[in-house]
Amino acid sequence: GDSVTQMEGPVTLSEEAFLTINCTYTATGYPSLFWYVQYPGEGLQLLLKATKADDKGSNKGFEATYRKETTSFHLEKGSVQVSDSAVYFCALRGDRGAGNMLTFGGGTRLMVKP
Amino acid sequence: NAGVTQTPKFRILKIGQSMTLQCAQDMNHNYMYWYRQDPGMGLKLIYYSVGAGITDKGEVPNGYNVSRSTTEDFPLRLELAAPSQTSVYFCASNPRPQGNTEAFFGQGTRLTVV
């Protein structure tokens, strides 16, 4: 079945540092890929998405490129802020099967220090 | 905009007790989901529904039941609470059966079984 693997956290960075959170996936067909963010005490919010190979999703300074050849969707940000501290989830939605459900990675906690 | 509303936000149950986690959405979405989030484990799908009157099991359905009598509501029932059901529960909805559509999440219910 479909699966998502992302780097374990926590990731601790200083403000203005460069961020990379790795995400790789296994899926048949042509899945859509997502990054969700969960701020403390809140539910998940969509951060960005990409629907086909070589698409780049971007939002709030975060970017991720859908790489079919390496089955990856790594999240990057050039300069993190304290307010980016959260848990980040990589997810995919396959292009077949009932329910249209998302498959999530284990989440990566990011802590940004001033 | 209310979006996806979950109640209660927190609950402590004793082993063997039962309870219903409520979920309602006001976006007229056909697809609804229940996930549980265990520490460091990402989100696991419990049950889902593709429309009123239709429900199906996800990855971890044991110990839970659902119903979908209306488009808006998708309650999750725990009949005999066990410590293994201590988790954070998220309800989500999706507007249409296309791979790249965004899922909307509630703020979660933190359940502790003692």
Interface residues (C-beta under 8 A of the other chain):
Chain A: V4 E8 Y30 P31 S32 F34 Y36 G41 E42 G43 L44 Q45 L46 K49 T51 F89 R93 G94 D95 A98 G99 N100 M101 L102 F104 G105 G106 G107
Chain B: V4 Y31 Y33 Y35 G40 M41 G42 L43 L45 Y48 V50 D56 G58 F90 A92 N94 P97 Q98 G99 N100 T101 E102 A103 F105 G106 Q107 G108
